């Protein structure tokens, strides 16, 4: 992912500066022998990365790989790339040091010019063909240039720093993509009423919840069902249960047929020790055709009390 961006950038710069035969373009950290032996060396690295703000839908993308659509859960991020130059003068005379600086400045200018092309600025140059690269660069811009003026033991130095925006994901990991074959409508006044018959329940006790009425249409691919789950600070196996209905496709969910006049949910409180937990929440969703939790309808809280001594 990030290493792919670094490797691709190194390759692109090396190809673009192939005519600069004195310059060795290396991916970080580079070979110490190659750096020491080179008259001019350019070290390419991704030097920083951080999260980029995005709405939740922005964390998923549909990409076309090998001609096929593939879903990805992506991480949008901003990153910095550093291109560090080192030039060793041919000797220590003033003229030789001056010649090395001219060569350095020309290399910096040519590199910056190369990376200012539209394909780099829009990220298109980073595309890796049909293979799944694990990244997609969306923008790549020059941020600043630093030019060293003094000769040290390492010679003359300079650096270019770029800022980019990218999306990364584990290569080869896909999410199933489907086709919308029907659009169902469900009409109901919001919020849908969820009433708890007994809002305070002791450990091991039970109560009922009534959801609705649910005025609306019946699902076109089957009867309308609710997908319900219990949420609390207890581990899943120790939480309360919805006794009626059947298990859904997602762990801890229950599917209960919906009744237009009001759907009854039978709640059983945790039988084991509550610890510091004093409430559980019943989440109610519409069930999807594949037995998962769909559109959120609402939730209700149930207060828990330990058993009497």
BATOR-807686 format. One line per 8 residues: number of its first residue (from 1); their letters; for each residue x, y, z of C-alpha. Coordinates in pm, 1 decimal, decimal comma. Layout:
BEGIN
NUM> A> X Y Z; ... .
//
This chain:
BEGIN
1> XXXXXXXX> 0,0 0,0 0,0; 226,0 286,3 119,0; 527,6 88,0 4,8; 358,9 56,1 -334,6; 330,8 434,9 -363,7; 696,7 473,9 -265,0; 814,9 206,5 -509,4; 604,8 343,2 -795,9 .
9> XXXXXXXX> 728,2 698,3 -738,4; 1090,4 577,6 -736,5; 1035,0 393,8 -1062,8; 869,3 693,1 -1230,1; 1142,9 934,4 -1123,3; 1419,4 692,8 -1226,2; 1268,3 650,3 -1572,3; 1208,9 1024,5 -1611,9 .
17> XXXXXXXX> 1570,0 1111,0 -1518,8; 1737,6 824,8 -1706,4; 1936,1 1074,4 -1915,2; 2103,4 1208,6 -1598,7; 2362,8 930,7 -1596,7; 2547,8 1070,6 -1294,3; 2235,9 1041,3 -1074,4; 2139,6 719,7 -893,6 .
25> XXXXXXXX> 1768,2 712,4 -800,8; 1709,6 487,5 -497,0; 1409,0 386,5 -290,5; 1448,1 448,1 84,5; 1645,6 344,5 277,4; 1872,0 277,2 -20,6; 2196,3 85,3 -40,0; 2472,4 242,6 168,2 .
33> XXXXXXXX> 2728,5 123,8 -86,2; 2530,8 272,4 -376,5; 2489,9 603,3 -195,5; 2859,5 618,3 -106,3; 2970,0 532,0 -461,0; 2729,2 762,8 -644,1; 2843,6 1101,5 -769,0; 2482,0 1207,7 -732,0 .
41> XXXXXXXX> 2212,0 1021,7 -538,4; 1837,5 1079,4 -510,7; 1659,3 898,6 -226,3; 1280,0 867,6 -265,8; 1059,9 801,3 38,0; 705,8 832,3 169,0; 793,2 1033,5 477,0; 455,5 1097,9 641,6 .
49> XXXXXXXX> 92,0 988,9 623,2; -219,9 1088,6 811,9; -597,3 1041,7 802,5; -810,3 1249,2 572,5; -1159,7 1349,8 683,5; -1434,7 1171,6 496,3; -1800,5 1087,6 535,1; -1870,0 719,0 597,0 .
57> XXXXXXXX> -1973,6 648,1 233,1; -1633,4 784,3 133,0; -1465,6 485,2 297,4; -1591,8 249,6 26,4; -1503,3 249,6 -340,8; -1585,8 52,2 -651,6; -1277,0 -4,9 -863,9; -1236,1 -177,8 -1198,1 .
65> XXXXXXXX> -952,1 -433,2 -1188,5; -887,2 -672,7 -1475,3; -1205,2 -539,7 -1632,8; -1417,5 -645,3 -1333,7; -1585,1 -426,4 -1073,1; -1448,6 -487,5 -723,6; -1561,7 -334,6 -396,0; -1305,2 -209,1 -147,2 .
73> XXXXXXXX> -1320,1 -67,7 204,6; -1062,1 206,4 167,3; -867,2 435,2 399,7; -851,6 791,6 262,1; -529,4 963,1 370,5; -293,4 1244,6 298,2; 76,9 1169,0 260,1; 409,8 1341,2 212,2 .
81> XXXXXXXX> 684,3 1218,9 -20,0; 1044,0 1337,3 16,3; 1303,1 1337,6 -260,6; 1645,6 1390,4 -103,4; 1944,1 1476,2 -324,6; 2314,9 1438,3 -239,3; 2589,8 1541,3 -474,8; 2958,3 1474,2 -412,5 .
89> XXXXXXXX> 3193,8 1721,1 -585,0; 3458,2 1560,5 -804,0; 3716,4 1732,5 -584,6; 3753,0 1999,4 -321,1; 3849,2 2295,8 -536,4; 3612,2 2591,2 -553,5; 3543,6 2523,3 -920,5; 3459,8 2157,5 -854,4 .
97> XXXXXXXX> 3223,2 2247,0 -572,1; 3059,3 2510,2 -792,6; 3014,8 2257,7 -1073,9; 2855,3 2012,2 -829,5; 2607,2 2275,7 -713,4; 2510,3 2360,7 -1071,4; 2453,4 1990,3 -1134,1; 2248,5 1962,2 -814,1 .
105> XXXXXXXX> 2027,3 2259,5 -897,5; 1966,3 2127,4 -1247,8; 1868,2 1785,8 -1109,0; 1626,0 1946,6 -863,7; 1471,9 2164,5 -1134,8; 1438,1 1878,4 -1383,4; 1280,9 1653,2 -1119,6; 1031,0 1921,2 -1017,2 .
113> XXXXXXXX> 946,5 1982,6 -1381,5; 898,4 1610,1 -1441,9; 661,5 1575,7 -1145,4; 459,3 1884,1 -1241,7; 307,4 1703,0 -1541,8; -70,1 1662,6 -1531,0; -51,3 1284,0 -1494,6; 144,5 1328,1 -1171,0 .
121> XXXXXXXX> -70,8 1613,2 -1037,3; -389,2 1408,5 -1087,9; -232,8 1080,8 -970,9; -286,8 903,2 -1304,1; 86,5 835,5 -1341,7; 72,0 608,0 -1034,1; -176,7 365,0 -1192,1; -36,6 11,0 -1196,0 .
129> XXXXXXXX> -227,1 -144,1 -1484,1; -456,1 -444,6 -1429,0; -290,5 -560,9 -1106,2; -446,0 -471,1 -769,9; -190,0 -223,2 -627,4; -357,1 -159,2 -291,8; -356,8 216,3 -349,6; -491,7 492,4 -568,9 .
137> XXXXXXXX> -326,7 834,9 -577,6; -575,6 1117,3 -633,6; -342,2 1417,7 -627,2; 31,6 1488,8 -600,0; 162,3 1844,8 -561,0; 494,6 2014,1 -482,7; 490,6 2154,9 -129,6; 839,4 2301,4 -80,6 .
145> XXXXXXXX> 1202,6 2286,3 -192,4; 1506,0 2302,9 36,6; 1851,4 2375,5 -106,5; 2162,6 2324,9 105,2; 2438,0 2580,6 51,4; 2729,2 2436,4 248,1; 2948,1 2140,8 162,9; 2955,7 1878,8 438,3 .
153> XXXXXXXX> 3116,5 1536,2 450,8; 2814,7 1409,2 252,2; 2849,7 1674,9 -15,9; 2584,5 1918,3 -136,8; 2223,6 1843,2 -44,4; 1873,3 1944,4 -147,8; 1522,6 1809,3 -109,3; 1180,4 1828,2 -271,3 .
161> XXXXXXXX> 873,7 1764,7 -57,1; 542,4 1666,9 -212,0; 196,0 1640,5 -61,4; -49,9 1388,4 -197,1; -395,7 1244,6 -138,3; -448,6 870,9 -174,3; -675,9 581,6 -91,5; -525,3 256,0 33,7 .
169> XXXXXXXX> -663,3 -94,8 91,7; -523,9 -448,2 137,4; -453,9 -580,6 -215,3; -670,6 -872,3 -324,0; -937,4 -818,9 -55,5; -1276,7 -761,1 -213,8; -1632,5 -716,8 -99,0; -1921,5 -871,2 -283,5 .
177> XXXXXXXX> -2102,0 -636,2 -519,1; -2463,4 -693,7 -615,0; -2719,2 -557,4 -855,7; -3026,2 -361,8 -749,8; -3312,2 -572,8 -882,1; -3597,8 -402,9 -696,1; -3665,8 -97,6 -485,2; -3895,3 -150,2 -190,2 .
185> XXXXXXXX> -4085,9 120,9 -8,1; -4181,8 130,8 356,2; -4402,7 416,6 470,0; -4436,7 490,0 840,1; -4453,0 792,8 1065,1; -4117,6 855,5 1230,5; -4017,7 790,8 1495,3; -4189,4 452,5 1519,5 .
193> XXXXXXXX> -4316,3 400,6 1872,3; -4134,3 136,8 2079,9; -4303,0 76,2 2415,4; -4151,8 -130,4 2697,9; -4414,0 -300,7 2913,4; -4183,5 -307,4 3217,0; -3884,7 -71,7 3171,1; -3706,6 -193,0 3489,1 .
201> XXXXXXXX> -3616,5 -563,4 3498,6; -3423,1 -761,5 3756,1; -3143,5 -1001,2 3667,8; -3296,0 -1314,3 3510,3; -3635,6 -1146,4 3462,3; -3830,6 -1075,0 3143,2; -4052,3 -815,9 2979,9; -4211,9 -736,0 2645,1 .
209> XXXXXXXX> -4165,8 -456,1 2396,2; -4423,3 -350,4 2137,6; -4296,8 -196,2 1812,7; -4542,3 -0,8 1603,9; -4807,2 0,4 1469,9; -4619,0 -13,1 1138,8; -4842,1 134,4 867,9; -4685,8 72,7 531,6 .
217> XXXXXXXX> -4643,7 -164,4 244,8; -4539,9 -525,2 269,3; -4194,0 -600,8 129,2; -4213,0 -706,3 -233,3; -3982,8 -1004,2 -177,2; -4155,1 -1146,1 127,4; -4334,1 -1051,5 446,2; -4205,1 -753,7 640,0 .
225> XXXXXXXX> -3973,5 -860,1 925,0; -3785,8 -686,2 1202,4; -3418,9 -752,7 1277,4; -3351,2 -697,6 1648,0; -3045,1 -718,0 1871,5; -2952,9 -647,0 2232,9; -2662,4 -409,6 2299,2; -2490,3 -347,4 2634,5 .
233> XXXXXXXX> -2149,5 -333,3 2800,5; -2171,1 -705,2 2882,6; -1992,8 -956,2 2657,6; -2228,1 -1075,3 2379,7; -2276,5 -1423,9 2529,2; -2382,8 -1274,1 2865,6; -2632,9 -1017,9 2738,4; -3009,4 -1041,3 2750,3 .
241> XXXXXXXX> -3192,2 -1218,6 2467,0; -3491,6 -1171,7 2240,7; -3675,3 -1498,2 2294,8; -3916,1 -1498,9 1999,7; -3823,4 -1512,3 1633,6; -3527,7 -1688,4 1471,6; -3157,2 -1612,2 1446,0; -3050,9 -1364,7 1177,8 .
249> XXXXXXXX> -2742,5 -1379,9 958,3; -2549,9 -1146,9 1192,6; -2431,3 -1263,9 1533,2; -2675,3 -1174,9 1809,6; -2957,3 -1063,7 1577,7; -3311,1 -1206,6 1578,8; -3567,5 -1194,6 1299,1; -3927,3 -1138,2 1407,1 .
257> XXXXXXXX> -4224,8 -1120,7 1164,5; -4372,2 -769,7 1170,5; -4734,6 -713,0 1260,9; -4894,3 -396,7 1119,9; -5089,3 -354,4 1445,6; -4778,5 -383,7 1664,7; -4497,1 -637,0 1685,1; -4425,5 -795,7 2023,9 .
265> XXXXXXXX> -4063,2 -862,7 2124,3; -4003,2 -1092,2 2420,8; -3695,3 -979,1 2613,8; -3515,0 -1192,6 2873,9; -3268,8 -1011,2 3098,8; -2916,2 -1149,1 3162,5; -2917,6 -1446,1 3397,6; -2556,8 -1402,9 3511,1 .
273> XXXXXXXX> -2393,8 -1136,3 3724,9; -2447,0 -783,6 3592,9; -2129,4 -630,1 3730,4; -2148,4 -254,9 3673,2; -2397,7 -289,5 3384,8; -2731,9 -129,9 3465,3; -2894,9 -96,8 3122,6; -2936,4 -273,5 2793,1 .
281> XXXXXXXX> -3064,3 -132,2 2466,3; -3285,3 -305,8 2213,6; -3203,8 -196,3 1857,7; -3480,8 -245,4 1602,0; -3416,9 -253,0 1226,5; -3602,5 -364,4 919,1; -3468,4 -702,2 807,8; -3311,2 -732,8 463,3 .
289> XXXXXXXX> -3398,6 -1017,8 224,4; -3067,0 -1187,3 314,5; -3158,7 -1190,3 688,5; -2939,2 -898,6 791,7; -3007,2 -573,4 974,8; -3130,5 -305,7 739,0; -3288,8 36,2 794,2; -3273,0 145,5 1159,1 .
297> XXXXXXXX> -3619,0 208,3 1308,8; -3534,7 295,3 1666,9; -3422,1 164,9 2006,2; -3547,4 128,0 2363,1; -3360,1 119,0 2693,9; -3426,6 -132,3 2970,7; -3291,4 -66,7 3319,5; -3136,8 -368,6 3492,2 .
305> XXXXX> -3130,0 -442,4 3863,9; -2939,2 -718,5 4042,9; -3132,7 -1003,1 4203,2; -3268,6 -939,6 4547,0; -3054,4 -1094,2 4822,4 .
//
